[in-house]
Amino acid sequence: MTISEIAKMADVSPATVSRFLNGGYVSEEKKEVIGKVIRETGYVPLNAGQHLKNKKSKSIGVIVPRLNSEAIARMVDGITKRVNGTDYQIILTNTDNNPENEIENLKFFEFDKVDGVILSATEVTDELIKILNRYNKPVVIISQNIENFFCVYNDNESVSYSATKHLIEQGCEKIIYLGVLEDDSAAGRDRHRGFNKALKEYGLKPVAEKIVDFSVVGGYTGIQEILENQKIEDFDGIFCASDNIAIGAINRLSFTKKKVPEDVKIIGVGDSTLSKAFLPSISTVHLFYEELGDQAADLIIDILEGKKMPIRQIQLGSELCIRESSTELNK
């Protein structure tokens, strides 16, 4: 595909497309049309790499899956604290948990005036890998581990393993799994794997496994649906892939004869602010979200400043936080 073909599809002159690609003046209306055509066609100008070498914007694109999340807010806080005081600024976009929007945002930043991108991906799809492999700007992946790319991520398998093991050590033998879609390889697949690993180690099997979303409503409806098929006596522990899911599960159980933690012990993931304030307080696993952001920003800045280093995948640790939902602390 050529500039002339892009111009024809956008109903503008080739000179206008050239100005758009090189940062010259183009009306907002034409920018929108040209950008849409470029994103839809996947067009990459032959001189894009040279253009990037010659012109630096001192801006970093940050792509996140949602804004109504404490975890994401903490990650972004880590990024901004690292970037503040440097010559760089961030441009933040929200994809609404839509993998297609992630691709569109990546394409947009490829032609917009940013020097590099920090991407928090919801799913590691073939299309995403295809885009990343041909991307003409440096990218750091946050929260997911993708081979052959700079990444900063949590060890989610160990997170759920330690949380599930804690439930078992508290006497739980009939444990429910409330997880999220395994298309999310970190919070979904890896946390499910760690859960099953802990059960297998103790010769146990899950009583029920339900896929929900990350919300309080997800936890509530997940337990509601399980209770339609399981007797209340059939379980004594619940692993939840997030603190909000744990809170929803406890809310639903409050309408039954089961008490937390006397009859059912529950643990979440994330160590959210609400997990400390909720009654009972939520046992959880602390994840270093601010450090995720800080490390990702540190990597992208080093790359943009020309520091030579091999591709790195940085895995962060976690801390088990034992509270009232899994242990009778006052006993």
C-alpha positions as CSV (number, residue, x, y, z in Angstrom):
1,M,0.0,0.0,0.0
2,T,1.3,3.5,-0.9
3,I,0.6,7.0,0.3
4,S,-1.4,7.6,-2.9
5,E,-3.7,4.7,-2.1
6,I,-4.2,5.9,1.5
7,A,-4.9,9.4,0.1
8,K,-7.5,8.0,-2.3
9,M,-9.3,6.0,0.4
10,A,-9.3,9.1,2.7
11,D,-10.4,11.4,-0.1
12,V,-7.4,13.8,0.4
13,S,-4.3,14.6,-1.5
14,P,-1.0,12.5,-1.1
15,A,0.6,15.7,0.2
16,T,-1.9,15.9,3.0
17,V,-1.2,12.2,4.0
18,S,2.5,13.0,3.9
19,R,2.1,16.0,6.2
20,F,0.0,13.8,8.6
21,L,2.7,11.2,8.8
22,N,5.5,13.8,9.3
23,G,3.7,15.9,11.9
24,G,2.8,18.8,9.6
25,Y,-0.5,20.8,9.8
26,V,-3.6,18.9,8.9
27,S,-7.1,19.9,9.9
28,E,-8.7,17.9,12.7
29,E,-11.4,16.6,10.4
30,K,-8.8,15.2,7.9
31,K,-6.6,13.9,10.7
32,E,-9.5,11.8,11.9
33,V,-10.3,10.4,8.4
34,I,-6.6,9.7,7.6
35,G,-5.9,8.1,10.9
36,K,-9.0,5.8,10.6
37,V,-7.9,4.6,7.1
38,I,-4.3,4.0,8.4
39,R,-5.6,2.0,11.4
40,E,-8.0,-0.1,9.3
41,T,-5.4,-0.9,6.6
42,G,-2.5,-1.4,9.0
43,Y,-0.4,0.8,6.7
44,V,3.2,1.4,7.8
45,P,5.2,4.1,5.9
46,L,8.6,2.9,4.7
47,N,10.3,6.0,6.3
48,A,8.6,5.5,9.7
49,G,11.7,4.3,11.4
50,Q,13.8,7.2,10.1
51,H,11.1,9.6,11.0
52,L,11.2,8.3,14.6
53,K,14.9,8.6,14.8
54,N,14.9,12.2,13.7
55,K,11.9,13.5,15.8
56,K,11.3,12.9,19.4
57,S,8.2,13.9,21.2
58,K,9.3,13.1,24.8
59,S,5.9,11.4,25.2
60,I,5.1,7.8,26.3
61,G,1.8,6.2,25.3
62,V,0.2,4.2,28.2
63,I,-2.6,1.7,27.2
64,V,-4.7,0.3,30.1
65,P,-7.7,-2.0,30.0
66,R,-9.9,0.1,32.3
67,L,-9.8,3.1,34.6
68,N,-12.3,2.0,37.3
69,S,-9.8,-0.3,38.9
70,E,-7.7,0.3,42.0
71,A,-5.0,-2.0,40.6
72,I,-4.7,-0.1,37.3
73,A,-4.7,3.2,39.3
74,R,-1.8,2.0,41.4
75,M,0.1,0.9,38.3
76,V,-0.5,4.3,36.6
77,D,0.6,6.0,39.8
78,G,3.9,4.0,39.7
79,I,4.4,5.1,36.1
80,T,3.7,8.8,36.6
81,K,5.9,9.0,39.7
82,R,8.8,7.5,37.7
83,V,8.1,9.8,34.7
84,N,7.7,13.0,36.8
85,G,10.9,14.9,37.0
86,T,12.1,13.6,33.6
87,D,11.6,15.3,30.2
88,Y,8.9,12.8,29.4
89,Q,5.1,12.9,29.7
90,I,2.5,10.2,29.4
91,I,-0.6,10.0,27.2
92,L,-3.1,7.6,28.7
93,T,-5.7,5.6,26.8
94,N,-8.4,3.2,28.1
95,T,-9.5,0.1,26.1
96,D,-12.6,-0.9,28.1
97,N,-11.3,-4.5,28.4
98,N,-11.6,-4.9,24.6
99,P,-8.6,-6.6,22.9
100,E,-9.7,-5.0,19.6
101,N,-9.4,-1.6,21.2
102,E,-5.9,-2.5,22.4
103,I,-4.9,-3.2,18.8
104,E,-6.4,0.1,17.6
105,N,-4.6,2.1,20.4
106,L,-1.3,0.5,19.4
107,K,-1.9,1.4,15.8
108,F,-2.8,4.9,16.8
109,F,0.3,5.4,18.9
110,E,2.4,4.0,16.0
111,F,1.6,7.1,14.0
112,D,0.9,9.6,16.8
113,K,3.7,11.6,18.4
114,V,4.8,9.2,21.1
115,D,8.3,7.7,21.4
116,G,7.4,4.5,23.1
117,V,4.5,2.6,24.6
118,I,3.6,0.8,27.9
119,L,0.9,-1.7,27.3
120,S,-1.3,-3.4,29.9
121,A,-2.9,-6.2,27.8
122,T,-6.0,-8.0,28.8
123,E,-5.4,-11.0,26.4
124,V,-2.3,-12.2,24.6
125,T,-3.8,-12.9,21.2
126,D,-2.2,-13.9,17.9
127,E,-3.2,-10.5,16.5
128,L,-1.5,-8.7,19.4
129,I,1.7,-10.7,18.9
130,K,1.6,-10.0,15.1
131,I,1.3,-6.3,15.8
132,L,4.1,-6.3,18.4
133,N,6.5,-8.2,16.2
134,R,6.3,-5.5,13.5
135,Y,5.9,-2.5,15.7
136,N,8.2,0.4,14.9
137,K,8.4,1.8,18.4
138,P,9.7,0.3,21.6
139,V,7.0,-1.4,23.8
140,V,7.1,-2.6,27.4
141,I,4.4,-5.0,28.4
142,I,3.0,-4.7,31.9
143,S,1.1,-7.4,33.9
144,Q,1.6,-10.1,31.2
145,N,4.6,-12.2,30.4
146,I,5.2,-12.4,26.6
147,E,8.3,-14.1,25.4
148,N,10.9,-12.0,23.5
149,F,9.5,-8.7,24.7
150,F,10.3,-6.4,27.6
151,C,7.8,-7.3,30.4
152,V,7.1,-6.5,34.0
153,Y,4.6,-8.9,35.6
154,N,3.4,-10.7,38.7
155,D,4.0,-14.4,39.4
156,N,0.2,-15.1,39.4
157,E,0.6,-18.9,39.7
158,S,2.5,-18.5,42.9
159,V,-0.1,-15.9,44.1
160,S,-3.0,-18.3,43.8
161,Y,-0.9,-21.3,45.0
162,S,0.0,-19.6,48.3
163,A,-3.6,-18.3,48.8
164,T,-5.1,-21.7,48.2
165,K,-2.5,-23.4,50.4
166,H,-3.4,-21.0,53.2
167,L,-7.1,-22.1,53.0
168,I,-6.0,-25.7,53.1
169,E,-3.8,-25.1,56.1
170,Q,-6.8,-23.5,57.8
171,G,-8.6,-26.8,57.5
172,C,-10.5,-26.3,54.2
173,E,-11.0,-29.4,52.2
174,K,-14.0,-28.5,50.0
175,I,-12.9,-25.4,48.1
176,I,-14.7,-23.3,45.4
177,Y,-12.8,-21.5,42.7
178,L,-14.1,-18.1,41.6
179,G,-11.9,-17.0,38.7
180,V,-11.9,-14.9,35.6
181,L,-11.6,-15.7,31.9
182,E,-8.5,-17.7,31.0
183,D,-8.1,-15.5,27.9
184,D,-6.4,-13.3,30.5
185,S,-3.4,-15.5,30.8
186,A,-2.2,-13.8,34.0
187,A,-5.2,-13.3,36.2
188,G,-7.2,-16.1,34.6
189,R,-5.0,-19.0,33.4
190,D,-2.0,-18.6,35.8
191,R,-4.2,-18.1,38.9
192,H,-6.3,-21.1,38.0
193,R,-3.1,-23.2,37.5
194,G,-1.8,-22.2,40.9
195,F,-5.1,-23.0,42.5
196,N,-5.1,-26.5,41.0
197,K,-1.5,-27.1,41.9
198,A,-2.1,-26.5,45.6
199,L,-5.2,-28.8,45.6
200,K,-3.3,-31.5,43.8
201,E,-0.5,-31.3,46.3
202,Y,-2.9,-32.1,49.1
203,G,-4.9,-34.7,47.2
204,L,-8.0,-32.5,46.9
205,K,-10.3,-31.6,44.0
206,P,-12.4,-28.4,43.6
207,V,-16.0,-28.5,44.7
208,A,-17.0,-26.1,42.0
209,E,-15.3,-23.7,39.5
210,K,-17.1,-20.6,38.3
211,I,-15.8,-17.9,35.9
212,V,-17.0,-14.4,36.8
213,D,-15.8,-10.9,36.2
214,F,-13.6,-8.9,38.6
215,S,-16.4,-7.1,40.3
216,V,-18.4,-7.4,43.6
217,V,-21.4,-8.4,41.4
218,G,-19.3,-11.1,39.8
219,G,-18.6,-12.7,43.2
220,Y,-22.2,-12.4,44.4
221,T,-23.7,-13.9,41.2
222,G,-21.0,-16.6,41.1
223,I,-21.9,-17.9,44.6
224,Q,-25.6,-17.5,43.7
225,E,-25.2,-19.8,40.7
226,I,-23.2,-22.3,42.6
227,L,-25.8,-22.5,45.3
228,E,-28.4,-23.4,42.7
229,N,-26.5,-26.7,42.1
230,Q,-24.6,-27.3,45.4
231,K,-25.7,-27.7,48.9
232,I,-24.5,-25.1,51.4
233,E,-22.7,-27.8,53.3
234,D,-20.7,-28.9,50.3
235,F,-18.0,-26.2,50.6
236,D,-15.8,-24.7,53.4
237,G,-13.4,-22.5,51.5
238,I,-13.5,-20.1,48.5
239,F,-10.5,-18.8,46.4
240,C,-11.4,-15.6,44.6
241,A,-9.3,-14.1,41.8
242,S,-9.8,-10.6,43.2
243,D,-10.7,-8.9,46.4
244,N,-13.9,-7.5,44.9
245,I,-15.0,-11.0,44.0
246,A,-14.3,-12.1,47.6
247,I,-16.5,-9.2,48.9
248,G,-19.4,-10.2,46.6
249,A,-19.1,-13.8,47.7
250,I,-19.3,-12.8,51.4
251,N,-22.3,-10.6,50.7
252,R,-24.2,-13.5,49.1
253,L,-23.2,-15.9,51.9
254,S,-24.6,-13.4,54.5
255,F,-28.1,-14.5,53.3
256,T,-27.3,-18.1,54.3
257,K,-26.6,-19.9,57.5
258,K,-22.9,-20.0,56.6
259,K,-20.7,-17.6,58.6
260,V,-17.3,-16.3,57.5
261,P,-14.8,-17.4,58.6
262,E,-16.3,-19.9,61.1
263,D,-18.0,-22.0,58.4
264,V,-16.4,-20.8,55.2
265,K,-13.0,-19.3,54.8
266,I,-12.4,-16.9,51.9
267,I,-9.3,-15.3,50.3
268,G,-8.9,-12.8,47.5
269,V,-6.1,-11.2,45.5
270,G,-4.9,-7.6,45.2
271,D,-4.9,-6.2,48.7
272,S,-7.2,-3.4,47.8
273,T,-8.1,-0.5,50.1
274,L,-11.6,-1.9,50.5
275,S,-10.3,-5.3,51.6
276,K,-8.9,-3.8,54.7
277,A,-12.1,-1.8,55.6
278,F,-14.7,-4.5,54.8
279,L,-16.2,-6.5,57.6
280,P,-14.9,-9.1,57.9
281,S,-11.6,-7.8,56.5
282,I,-10.5,-9.8,53.5
283,S,-7.5,-12.1,53.6
284,T,-5.7,-11.5,50.3
285,V,-2.3,-11.5,48.5
286,H,-0.6,-8.1,48.2
287,L,0.6,-7.4,44.6
288,F,3.2,-4.6,44.1
289,Y,1.2,-2.7,41.5
290,E,3.0,0.6,42.0
291,E,6.3,-1.2,41.5
292,L,5.0,-2.7,38.3
293,G,4.4,0.8,36.9
294,D,7.7,2.1,38.2
295,Q,9.7,-0.7,36.7
296,A,7.9,-0.5,33.3
297,A,8.5,3.2,33.2
298,D,12.1,2.7,34.1
299,L,12.5,0.2,31.3
300,I,10.9,2.3,28.6
301,I,12.9,5.4,29.6
302,D,16.1,3.5,29.5
303,I,15.3,2.2,26.0
304,L,14.3,5.6,24.7
305,E,17.5,7.1,26.1
306,G,19.5,4.6,24.1
307,K,20.7,2.3,26.9
308,K,21.8,-1.0,25.4
309,M,20.4,-4.0,27.3
310,P,19.1,-7.4,26.5
311,I,15.3,-8.1,26.5
312,R,14.2,-8.5,30.1
313,Q,11.2,-10.1,31.7
314,I,11.0,-8.8,35.3
315,Q,8.8,-10.9,37.7
316,L,7.7,-9.3,40.9
317,G,6.9,-11.1,44.2
318,S,3.9,-11.0,46.4
319,E,2.9,-11.1,50.1
320,L,0.2,-13.1,51.8
321,C,-2.0,-10.8,54.0
322,I,-4.0,-12.9,56.6
323,R,-7.1,-11.2,57.9
324,E,-10.5,-12.1,59.3
325,S,-12.2,-13.7,56.3
326,S,-9.9,-16.8,56.5
327,T,-8.9,-17.0,60.1
328,E,-10.6,-16.5,63.5
329,L,-8.0,-14.0,64.6
330,N,-9.6,-13.3,68.0
331,K,-10.1,-16.9,68.8
